Amino acid sequence: MLAYYLLALGMIILDQITKWLVVTNMRIGESIPIIENFFYLTSHRNQGAAWGILQGQMWFFYIVTVIVIGVVIYYIQQYGKESKLAGVALSLILAGAIGNFIDRVLRKEVVDFADTYIFTYDFPIFNVADSSLVIGVILVMIATFLDERKKKGSIET
């Protein structure tokens, strides 16, 4: 169980260090090409959620994030023992939620910087916490799918 919380802590630290580097070394709007026409470091701020929705609704985010953190910790305690994949997935979700929560509390906005272009589409700018959340949710879906297949297999045998 401790390993899941250490993973979350490591991701939170990585998230906060990368955001600190962007805040201290780049002007808002500044963009540095890493892979031309594909990946840029772009200093951006977001007062909303993914794709800029719910701009300025900080109290909503505070309340929802506290609830999410509580629910995720509960599920880590419940399912982390049974499934390492579920435990890792939930720890990534926990890290992502806390990483962006720290920004909202301390900065009143979230620092984003990973700017990708997929062909001609400029994907919304994101950060390590966002990546952690997305990967965690995908892994939860995979863990759920595998668990359902396992249950069906044990019923049929």
Secondary structure, DSSP 4 states (H G I P E B T S, - for coil): -HHHHHHHHHHHHHHHHHHHHHHHH--TT-EEEEETTTEEEEEEEESSSGGGTTTT-HHHHHHHHHHHHHHHHHHHHHHTTT-HHHHHHHHHHHHHHHHHHHHHHHHSSEEEEEEEEETTEEPPPB-HHHHHHHHHHHHHHHHHHHHHHHHHHHHH-
